[in-house]
């Protein structure tokens, strides 16, 4: 058990260390150089299926200068009707990091829907820390987010 806590602390330190080098505001959406968001995962599937599901280029759409992939045409069409409902909070950056006034990449497999909003975390280990203080972390992240992105 002690080894696991040490790993979680190390993972948290790594997130902070990486974020410390980010001196300029980030883009409002965490996307790859290719423009792909959420590493190609279907954001509607989190809500409809309760699962992290990879999308397909066959069911792609563009929104806010980014490429979004979906597992089905129905999910793509649902997203197009109300994108803001499905977009991960804090631009798809790690909610725990934003709560600590930094940004970090997110793992699409480390997710949670809270009050109808999708949150992603850097890793499942970081997510465990975020879940312990979820309400406070969301509140802090909402305060911090405007100053962290362009």
C-alpha positions in Angstrom: 0.0 0.0 0.0 2.8 2.4 0.8 4.4 1.7 -2.6 1.1 2.7 -4.3 0.8 6.0 -2.4 4.4 6.7 -3.3 3.5 6.1 -7.0 0.5 8.4 -6.8 2.6 11.2 -5.2 5.2 10.7 -7.9 2.6 10.9 -10.6 1.2 14.1 -9.0 4.7 15.6 -8.8 5.2 14.8 -12.5 2.0 16.6 -13.5 3.2 19.7 -11.5 6.7 19.5 -12.8 5.5 19.4 -16.4 3.0 22.2 -15.8 5.6 24.4 -14.2 7.4 24.7 -17.6 4.2 25.9 -19.2 4.6 29.7 -18.9 2.2 30.8 -21.6 -1.5 30.1 -21.8 -2.6 27.0 -23.6 -5.0 26.6 -26.5 -8.6 26.5 -25.3 -8.9 22.8 -26.5 -6.3 20.2 -25.7 -5.7 18.8 -29.2 -2.9 16.9 -31.0 -0.9 18.6 -33.8 -3.3 16.8 -36.2 -6.2 18.7 -34.5 -7.6 15.5 -32.9 -9.3 16.0 -29.5 -9.6 13.5 -26.7 -7.2 11.3 -28.5 -10.0 10.2 -30.8 -12.4 9.0 -28.2 -16.2 9.5 -28.7 -17.3 12.1 -26.2 -21.0 11.3 -26.7 -20.3 7.6 -25.7 -19.3 8.7 -22.2 -22.8 10.0 -21.7 -24.8 7.4 -23.8 -22.9 4.3 -23.0 -21.1 5.2 -19.8 -17.9 4.1 -21.3 -14.7 5.4 -23.0 -15.1 4.3 -26.6 -12.7 5.0 -29.5 -14.1 6.9 -32.4 -13.6 6.4 -36.1 -12.5 8.6 -38.9 -15.6 7.4 -40.7 -17.7 9.4 -38.2 -15.6 12.6 -37.8 -16.7 16.2 -37.5 -14.9 19.5 -37.1 -15.8 21.9 -34.3 -13.9 24.9 -32.8 -10.9 24.2 -35.1 -10.6 20.6 -33.9 -11.3 17.1 -35.2 -13.8 15.0 -33.2 -14.2 11.3 -33.8 -17.3 9.2 -32.9 -18.1 5.5 -32.9 -21.4 5.9 -34.7 -23.1 8.4 -37.1 -25.8 8.9 -34.5 -23.2 10.0 -31.9 -21.6 12.4 -34.4 -25.0 13.9 -35.2 -25.9 14.2 -31.5 -22.7 16.1 -30.9 -23.4 18.4 -33.9 -26.7 19.4 -32.3 -25.3 20.5 -29.0 -21.4 20.2 -28.9 -21.1 22.2 -25.6 -23.1 19.5 -23.8 -20.4 16.8 -24.6 -17.1 18.7 -24.6 -14.9 17.8 -21.6 -14.6 20.6 -19.1 -11.5 22.7 -19.1 -10.8 22.1 -22.8 -10.2 18.4 -22.3 -7.1 19.1 -20.0 -6.7 17.3 -16.7 -9.3 18.6 -14.2 -7.0 17.9 -11.3 -4.2 19.9 -12.8 -6.5 22.8 -13.7 -7.7 22.7 -10.1 -4.1 23.3 -9.1 -3.8 26.2 -11.5 -1.8 24.2 -14.2 -2.6 22.3 -17.3 -1.7 18.8 -18.2 -2.7 16.3 -20.8 -5.5 13.9 -20.0 -6.1 10.2 -20.4 -9.5 9.5 -22.0 -9.8 6.4 -19.9 -9.7 8.5 -16.7 -13.0 10.2 -16.8 -16.1 11.0 -14.8 -19.4 12.7 -15.4 -20.4 15.1 -12.6 -23.7 17.0 -12.7 -24.0 16.4 -16.5 -20.4 17.5 -17.3 -17.5 15.4 -18.5 -14.2 15.7 -16.7 -10.9 14.0 -17.7 -7.8 13.4 -15.6 -4.1 12.9 -16.4 -4.2 9.2 -15.3 -6.4 6.9 -13.2 -4.0 7.4 -10.3 -4.4 11.2 -10.5 -8.1 10.7 -10.9 -8.2 8.9 -7.5 -6.8 12.1 -5.9 -9.2 14.3 -7.8 -12.2 12.1 -6.7 -11.2 12.6 -3.0 -11.7 16.3 -3.4 -13.9 16.4 -6.4 -16.2 19.3 -5.4 -13.4 21.5 -4.2 -11.3 20.6 -7.2 -14.1 21.5 -9.7 -14.7 24.8 -7.9 -11.0 25.7 -8.0 -10.6 24.6 -11.6 -13.5 26.8 -12.6 -11.8 29.8 -11.0 -8.4 28.9 -12.5 -9.4 27.9 -16.1 -10.0 31.5 -17.5 -6.4 32.4 -16.7 -4.8 29.2 -18.1 -6.0 29.3 -21.7 -5.9 31.7 -24.7 
